[in-house]
């Protein structure tokens, strides 16, 4: 694998709430992930902060608008902006989600699931190849959380991802929390997912908190990582040999040291030092114990208003 995909260590998402702290303290963070849409058209303070941090920290770009699974034509103006930003900040890689976000030119601002069948695989494969040719680099794709599934699916999500990666030589961003959320929502074994993706293509992990509703989980990114997700992460590290790991905390965002301390727990997980059987969500402080709020945050709430 190219050195461009070397393990960057433990990182956090770059959020406006932390700009002042980061510029003043320059904390011992290994790297930052940015939401691409928050910077491709921005100037002023956001771009200034990003450029300042990019001088000393590795930057990874993570998008929410590629809509790789849509039937709409690819947006080459958007891709041009992505490519330009990646060059400006020397981005280590560009990622987005295996999903679609709209149709007929309308953006739902959500990460919508795909049917996992042969026709969709062929469609997405062709689009990934075009995007990679345009960007002149491999694309990194993330497994999103999902809440509905298609009856027409003939493949599991991990089979679909594996075949897509093999056909296109793309890389994978394995969101361990999303695996767990989807496994509860769709009643599958999350360890089967973790064990059956192509481990050599995983270049990044995401960790996050979620919220338990009455009969499903919602990927809210608004609290700490729970023990079963840490257990899955530990197994994923064992299988892959480790990869750049990022903590997502995008709603009810605390002070930066709190966010940083949460991702640093991954160090213990990597070393196998955390003791948990991974069978329950009843650990003290588990995010799943919080009563759901009347207005649940959504992972895309951290995309700034001017993008929406």
C-alpha positions in Angstrom: 0.0 0.0 0.0 1.2 3.5 -0.8 2.8 5.6 1.9 0.0 8.1 1.3 -2.2 5.7 3.4 0.2 5.2 6.3 -1.3 5.0 9.8 -1.6 8.6 10.9 -2.4 7.7 14.5 -5.3 9.2 16.5 -7.2 12.2 15.1 -10.3 14.4 15.7 -12.6 16.3 13.4 -11.9 20.0 12.9 -14.9 21.9 14.2 -15.5 25.7 14.5 -16.2 25.4 18.2 -12.5 24.5 18.7 -10.8 27.0 16.4 -9.6 29.4 19.0 -8.4 26.6 21.3 -6.4 24.9 18.5 -4.7 28.1 17.3 -3.7 29.0 20.9 -2.7 25.6 22.3 -1.6 23.6 19.2 -2.5 20.3 21.1 -0.7 17.0 20.6 -3.1 15.7 18.1 -1.8 13.3 15.4 -4.1 14.6 12.6 -7.3 16.4 11.7 -10.2 15.4 9.5 -12.2 18.1 7.8 -15.7 18.0 6.3 -14.9 18.9 2.7 -18.1 20.9 2.1 -17.2 23.3 4.9 -14.1 24.4 3.2 -14.3 24.0 -0.6 -16.2 27.3 -1.0 -15.1 29.1 2.2 -12.6 31.8 2.8 -12.1 34.0 5.8 -11.5 32.5 9.2 -12.4 28.9 8.5 -9.9 28.7 5.6 -7.3 30.6 7.6 -7.5 28.2 10.5 -7.4 25.2 8.2 -4.3 26.5 6.4 -2.6 27.3 9.7 -3.2 23.8 11.0 -2.3 22.2 7.7 1.2 23.6 8.1 1.9 21.3 11.0 -0.8 18.6 11.1 -1.8 16.0 8.5 -5.2 16.7 7.0 -7.8 14.2 5.7 -10.8 15.3 3.8 -14.2 13.7 4.5 -17.2 14.5 2.3 -21.0 14.1 2.5 -22.1 15.2 -1.0 -20.4 12.9 -3.5 -23.6 10.8 -3.8 -21.6 8.0 -5.4 -24.7 5.8 -5.6 -27.0 8.3 -7.2 -28.4 8.0 -10.7 -27.8 11.8 -11.2 -24.7 12.7 -13.2 -21.5 13.2 -11.3 -20.9 16.8 -10.3 -17.6 17.6 -11.9 -17.6 21.1 -10.6 -17.8 19.7 -7.1 -15.0 17.2 -7.9 -12.8 20.0 -9.2 -13.2 21.9 -5.9 -12.4 18.8 -4.0 -9.3 18.2 -6.0 -8.2 21.9 -5.6 -8.7 21.8 -1.8 -6.8 18.5 -1.5 -3.9 20.1 -3.3 -4.0 23.2 -1.2 -3.9 21.4 2.2 -1.9 18.4 1.0 -4.7 16.1 2.0 -3.6 12.5 2.7 -6.8 11.1 1.2 -10.3 12.0 0.2 -13.3 10.0 1.6 -17.0 10.0 1.3 -19.9 7.5 2.0 -21.2 4.5 0.1 -24.7 6.1 -0.3 -26.7 8.5 -2.3 -27.8 11.9 -1.1 -30.4 13.0 -3.7 -32.0 12.6 -7.1 -33.1 14.9 -9.9 -30.8 17.6 -8.7 -32.4 17.7 -5.2 -30.2 17.1 -2.2 -31.8 15.4 0.8 -28.8 16.2 3.1 -28.9 12.7 4.3 -26.8 9.6 3.6 -29.3 7.2 2.0 -28.8 3.5 1.7 -28.3 1.5 -1.5 -29.7 -1.8 -2.6 -26.9 -4.3 -2.5 -27.3 -6.1 -5.8 -25.4 -6.8 -9.0 -26.9 -3.9 -10.9 -26.1 -1.4 -8.1 -22.6 -2.8 -7.8 -22.0 -2.3 -11.5 -23.3 1.3 -11.4 -21.3 2.3 -8.3 -18.1 0.6 -9.7 -18.3 2.7 -12.9 -18.8 5.9 -10.9 -16.0 5.2 -8.5 -13.6 4.6 -11.4 -14.6 7.9 -13.0 -14.1 9.8 -9.7 -10.7 8.3 -9.1 -9.6 9.1 -12.6 -10.6 12.7 -12.1 -9.1 13.1 -8.7 -6.0 11.2 -9.8 -6.0 9.3 -6.5 -7.9 6.4 -4.9 -11.2 7.2 -3.3 -11.9 6.1 0.3 -15.4 5.0 1.0 -17.2 4.7 4.4 -20.0 2.3 5.4 -22.8 4.6 6.6 -25.3 3.7 9.3 -28.7 2.6 8.0 -32.2 2.3 9.2 -34.0 0.6 6.3 -33.0 -2.1 3.9 -34.0 -3.2 0.4 -35.8 -6.4 -0.2 -34.1 -6.7 -3.6 -30.6 -6.9 -2.0 -28.8 -10.1 -2.9 -25.5 -9.2 -1.2 -24.6 -8.3 2.3 -23.1 -4.9 2.8 -19.6 -6.3 3.5 -19.8 -8.4 0.3 -20.8 -5.3 -1.6 -17.9 -3.3 -0.2 -15.4 -6.1 -0.7 -16.3 -6.6 -4.4 -16.4 -2.8 -5.0 -12.9 -2.4 -3.5 -11.6 -5.3 -5.5 -13.1 -3.9 -8.8 -11.9 -0.3 -8.3 -8.9 -0.5 -6.0 -10.6 2.1 -3.8 -9.8 2.2 -0.1 -12.2 1.7 2.9 -13.1 3.9 5.9 -14.5 1.4 8.4 -16.9 3.2 10.7 -17.0 0.8 13.6 -19.9 2.6 15.3 -21.9 2.5 12.0 -21.3 -1.3 11.9 -22.7 -1.6 15.4 -25.7 0.7 14.8 -26.7 -1.0 11.5 -26.2 -4.5 13.1 -28.8 -3.7 15.8 -31.1 -2.0 13.3 -30.9 -4.9 10.8 -30.3 -7.8 13.2 -26.9 -9.1 11.9 -23.7 -10.0 13.7 -21.4 -7.0 13.7 -18.3 -9.2 14.1 -19.2 -10.9 10.8 -19.1 -7.5 9.1 -15.7 -6.6 10.7 -14.2 -10.0 9.9 -15.3 -10.1 6.2 -14.3 -6.7 4.8 -10.9 -6.7 3.0 -8.7 -5.8 5.8 -5.8 -4.8 3.6 -7.9 -1.9 2.1 -8.9 -0.3 5.4 -7.0 2.9 5.8 -9.1 4.6 8.4 -11.5 4.0 11.3 -14.3 6.1 12.7 -15.5 5.9 16.2 -18.5 7.8 17.7 -21.4 7.7 20.1 -25.0 6.9 19.3 -28.4 7.0 20.9 -30.7 4.1 21.7 -34.4 4.6 20.8 -37.2 2.2 21.7 -36.4 -0.3 18.9 -33.4 1.0 17.0 -30.2 3.0 17.3 -29.5 6.4 15.8 -26.0 7.5 14.8 -26.0 10.8 16.6 -22.3 11.5 17.2 -23.2 13.3 20.4 -21.5 11.4 23.2 -18.8 8.9 24.2 -18.1 5.6 22.5 -19.8 2.6 24.3 -18.0 -0.5 25.3 -19.4 -2.9 22.6 -18.1 -0.5 19.9 -14.7 -0.4 21.6 -14.7 -4.2 21.6 -15.5 -4.2 17.8 -12.7 -1.6 17.3 -10.2 -3.8 19.1 -11.0 -6.7 16.9 -10.8 -4.6 13.8 -7.4 -3.4 14.8 -6.3 -7.0 15.4 -7.5 -8.0 11.9 -6.2 -5.0 10.0 -3.0 -4.3 11.9 -4.3 -0.8 12.7 -5.2 2.3 10.7 -5.7 6.0 11.3 -8.5 6.4 13.8 -10.8 9.3 14.2 -13.4 10.2 16.8 -16.5 11.9 15.5 -18.3 14.2 18.0 -20.6 16.5 16.0 -23.5 17.5 18.3 -23.5 18.6 21.9 -19.8 19.2 21.3 -17.7 19.6 24.5 -14.5 21.4 25.0 -11.6 20.2 22.9 -9.7 18.4 25.7 -12.8 16.2 26.3 -13.0 15.2 22.7 -9.3 14.5 22.5 -9.4 12.4 25.7 -12.1 10.2 24.2 -10.1 9.4 21.1 -7.0 8.8 23.2 -8.9 5.8 24.7 -8.2 4.1 21.4 -4.6 3.8 22.5 -5.6 1.4 25.3 -8.0 -0.4 22.9 -5.2 -0.9 20.4 -3.1 -2.4 23.1 -5.9 -4.7 24.3 -5.8 -3.1 27.7 -9.5 -2.3 28.0 -11.5 -5.1 29.8 -15.0 -5.6 28.3 -16.8 -8.6 27.1 -18.5 -6.6 24.4 -21.9 -8.2 25.1 -23.8 -5.4 26.7 -24.4 -1.6 26.6 -24.9 -1.3 30.4 -21.4 0.1 31.2 -21.4 3.2 33.4 -21.2 6.3 31.2 -22.4 4.5 28.1 -24.0 6.8 25.6 -26.7 4.3 25.1 -28.0 4.9 28.6 -29.0 8.5 27.9 -32.7 9.2 27.5 -33.3 10.2 23.8 -34.0 13.9 23.4 -37.1 15.2 21.7 -34.9 16.5 18.8 -32.2 14.1 18.1 -29.0 15.6 16.5 -28.0 14.2 13.1 -24.5 13.5 12.0 -24.8 16.0 9.2 -25.6 18.8 11.7 -21.9 19.7 11.7 -22.1 20.8 8.1 -22.2 24.5 8.2 -25.4 26.4 7.3 -24.0 28.0 4.2 -23.5 24.5 2.7 -26.9 23.3 3.6 
